[in-house]
Every structure is written in C-alpha cells, then in structure tokens.
Amino acid sequence: MSLNNKVVIVTGGSSGLGLAISKRMAKDGYQVLINYNSNEEGAARCRDEITKAGGRASIIQFNVSDREQVEASLEKFFGENSDAQLYGLINNAGITKDTLVGLMSDDDFKDVIETNLYGSFYLMRWSVKKMLLKKEGFVINMASLSGQVGNGGQANYAASKAGVIAMTKSLANEVGRRGIRINCVAPGIIETKMTENIPFLEEMKKNIPLRRIGKPEEVASVVSFLASTEASYMTGQTLSVNGGLYFS
Ligand SMILES: NC(=O)c1ccc[n+]([C@@H]2O[C@H](COP(=O)([O-])OP(=O)(O)OC[C@H]3O[C@@H](n4cnc5c(N)ncnc54)[C@H](OP(=O)(O)O)[C@@H]3O)[C@@H](O)[C@H]2O)c1
C-alpha cells in the first residue's frame, strides 16, 4: 500500500522516543511531519536521515502547550502542501518536573499538565477534525506507566498521563463510528534524555522482569503496530511497553 502522501505528525520528534518513532513511521511508508520545540538541530538531523534513506519528512516548530502556535503552524503547513493528507498523529512530546508533592510548586504542576495534557488535547482536537472529513486516521498518545499506577515524586506527571489515558478512551468512543482509532502506548523506563538521571537505576533494573530498561526502537515498533491495519480492531486501548515492570 502506498502511504506516501499520508502524513503522520510526531510531536517531540527531535530526540528520544519521538526520533525513533519518526524514523519508524518513515520506514513504514508514511510522510513524517517532525515537530520540535527547542531542538531544531535534532529535528533537522532526523529529517535528513529519513530523506537519505528514501523516505519523506519535514520539520515544524511549535510549542505543543501554545494552542495558537500549534494551530497556526499546522494550518500553514497543510495550506502550503495541498497534496498532503493528515492521516496520523503521535502525541509524543512530554516533560517531567519531578519532586515530592509537599515541595511541588504551582508552576511545576501547571507546566507538566500544560505540556503533556493540554498539548495532547490541542493536537488531537485540530487533527481529528481533519481526519473526520476523510473518515480515516489514527491517534497514538504517549502515556506512561506512571499514569497507569502512579509514582512517588511524579504526582504532576502521573496526573497528566492518567488524563491522557482517559482522554484517549473518551475520544475513541466519540470517533470510532467514523473509522478513526485512538490508542495509547505506556512505556516503562526507556533509555532517553528523560531517564538519564534517574537515581538508583541499577537497583530498579532488578525489579524489571526483563532486567533491563527499554530502547526507543522497542516503543517505536509498538507504535508502528498500533498505527497499522494489523491493529484495525483496536481503539481506546493502552499498550504497556515496560519489560514487565510495575512500580510498587
Ligand atoms: N523515556 C521514558 O522512560 C518514558 C517513559 C514513559 C513515557 N515517556 C514519554 O515519552 C515521551 C517522549 O519522552 P522521551 O523519553 O523521548 O523524552 P526526551 O528525550 O526528553 O524528549 C522529549 C521531547 O519532547 C519535546 N517537547 C518537550 N516539550 C515540548 C513542547 N512544549 N512542545 C513541543 N515539544 C516539546 C522535546 O522537544 P525539543 O527538544 O525540541 O524541545 C523532545 O523532543 C514523553 O511524552 C514522555 O513522557 C517516556
């Protein structure tokens, strides 16, 4: 199947999971729109790697938590590229601001919710309206194990990701009849910038049944499955990619 004019937006595609997912989507045949916020160099490198390998990719700057910026940038891109059909959205951009609740400032809480939850909402609302016109498409939201079971030191982050899971189920319910599938992936601990300073990592590995942390490509392959027609009867689901780890 040629997917070449079918565009998949990957937010936070300049590094970590978003980088691996962008490359995987391109390998699967989609045209990838790689979003970045601050790391233009990383996003450009990702685009160049994809095009060198024969795929199609562009980069786009916006801050996911700024609704006006999100909508204006996407309107501009799709206005200027009339052959491009928005087919998929991968809401991957995310941040942490970890600390105990007693020490957590209003801004620590607000920033994480605005980026992870509002950001996903802004992107989903804009994208799903376009997908409804074609009656096809998918959204994959990046949740987290913390959003499934909670995690001390991450009340803000866990709340944002639990919100993402609930929002996914709700939207799946709304748009399923129009042929649009909305799912989540919930990674455990994956080797990226976000996890490079996790304290007691070696100790934590002992609690992971697979005894290691995951690689970004191992999340990208699950995203690829959910995006594909192999997952055509799945919506509103959260697939865990965590080596068997459940925080206790
Ligand atoms: N790594 C893990 O163990 C793990 C586990 C569970 C869930 N996750 C989730 O997976 C996703 C990716 O995380 P990662 O580990 O790959 O982290 P990462 O390497 O720190 O990458 C985060 C990405 O998010 C982007 N981003 C942050 N704020 C943004 C904003 N306001 N607007 C647009 N982009 C923004 C960054 O873009 P710029 O650099 O361009 O600013 C960057 O590309 C996140 O949603 C995270 O919560 C990760």
PDBQT file of the ligand as one rigid body, heavy atoms in Angstrom, charges set to zero:
ROOT
HETATM    1  N1  LIG A 301      11.802   7.762  28.471  1.00  0.00    +0.000 N 
HETATM    2  C1  LIG A 301      10.930   7.120  29.218  1.00  0.00    +0.000 C 
HETATM    3  O1  LIG A 301      11.304   6.262  30.047  1.00  0.00    +0.000 OA
HETATM    4  C2  LIG A 301       9.463   7.393  29.123  1.00  0.00    +0.000 A 
HETATM    5  C3  LIG A 301       8.597   6.592  29.856  1.00  0.00    +0.000 A 
HETATM    6  C4  LIG A 301       7.229   6.818  29.770  1.00  0.00    +0.000 A 
HETATM    7  C5  LIG A 301       6.748   7.808  28.945  1.00  0.00    +0.000 A 
HETATM    8  N2  LIG A 301       7.618   8.584  28.245  1.00  0.00    +0.000 N 
HETATM    9  C6  LIG A 301       7.037   9.634  27.410  1.00  0.00    +0.000 C 
HETATM   10  O2  LIG A 301       7.577   9.558  26.121  1.00  0.00    +0.000 OA
HETATM   11  C7  LIG A 301       7.582  10.840  25.509  1.00  0.00    +0.000 C 
HETATM   12  C8  LIG A 301       8.959  11.141  24.947  1.00  0.00    +0.000 C 
HETATM   13  O3  LIG A 301       9.883  11.189  26.013  1.00  0.00    +0.000 OA
HETATM   14  P1  LIG A 301      11.446  10.928  25.834  1.00  0.00    +0.000 P 
HETATM   15  O4  LIG A 301      11.833   9.955  26.848  1.00  0.00    +0.000 OA
HETATM   16  O5  LIG A 301      11.778  10.689  24.415  1.00  0.00    +0.000 OA
HETATM   17  O6  LIG A 301      11.987  12.337  26.326  1.00  0.00    +0.000 OA
HETATM   18  P2  LIG A 301      13.036  13.378  25.704  1.00  0.00    +0.000 P 
HETATM   19  O7  LIG A 301      14.175  12.690  25.061  1.00  0.00    +0.000 OA
HETATM   20  O8  LIG A 301      13.285  14.327  26.825  1.00  0.00    +0.000 OA
HETATM   21  O9  LIG A 301      12.198  14.100  24.569  1.00  0.00    +0.000 OA
HETATM   22  C9  LIG A 301      11.117  14.921  24.853  1.00  0.00    +0.000 C 
HETATM   23  C10 LIG A 301      10.654  15.534  23.563  1.00  0.00    +0.000 C 
HETATM   24  O10 LIG A 301       9.512  16.340  23.850  1.00  0.00    +0.000 OA
HETATM   25  C11 LIG A 301       9.672  17.570  23.201  1.00  0.00    +0.000 C 
HETATM   26  N3  LIG A 301       8.976  18.632  23.913  1.00  0.00    +0.000 N 
HETATM   27  C12 LIG A 301       9.020  18.925  25.233  1.00  0.00    +0.000 A 
HETATM   28  N4  LIG A 301       8.234  19.975  25.499  1.00  0.00    +0.000 NA
HETATM   29  C13 LIG A 301       7.686  20.366  24.326  1.00  0.00    +0.000 A 
HETATM   30  C14 LIG A 301       6.781  21.379  23.938  1.00  0.00    +0.000 A 
HETATM   31  N5  LIG A 301       6.283  22.247  24.830  1.00  0.00    +0.000 N 
HETATM   32  N6  LIG A 301       6.432  21.468  22.632  1.00  0.00    +0.000 NA
HETATM   33  C15 LIG A 301       6.917  20.615  21.713  1.00  0.00    +0.000 A 
HETATM   34  N7  LIG A 301       7.782  19.623  22.025  1.00  0.00    +0.000 NA
HETATM   35  C16 LIG A 301       8.159  19.508  23.306  1.00  0.00    +0.000 A 
HETATM   36  C17 LIG A 301      11.159  17.853  23.151  1.00  0.00    +0.000 C 
HETATM   37  O11 LIG A 301      11.394  18.745  22.074  1.00  0.00    +0.000 OA
HETATM   38  P3  LIG A 301      12.622  19.804  21.991  1.00  0.00    +0.000 P 
HETATM   39  O12 LIG A 301      13.829  19.071  22.492  1.00  0.00    +0.000 OA
HETATM   40  O13 LIG A 301      12.676  20.192  20.565  1.00  0.00    +0.000 OA
HETATM   41  O14 LIG A 301      12.283  20.963  22.875  1.00  0.00    +0.000 OA
HETATM   42  C18 LIG A 301      11.705  16.444  22.917  1.00  0.00    +0.000 C 
HETATM   43  O15 LIG A 301      11.763  16.143  21.552  1.00  0.00    +0.000 OA
HETATM   44  C19 LIG A 301       7.117  11.814  26.597  1.00  0.00    +0.000 C 
HETATM   45  O16 LIG A 301       5.734  12.069  26.452  1.00  0.00    +0.000 OA
HETATM   46  C20 LIG A 301       7.345  11.044  27.871  1.00  0.00    +0.000 C 
HETATM   47  O17 LIG A 301       6.515  11.454  28.907  1.00  0.00    +0.000 OA
HETATM   48  C21 LIG A 301       8.963   8.407  28.309  1.00  0.00    +0.000 A 
ENDROOT
TORSDOF 0
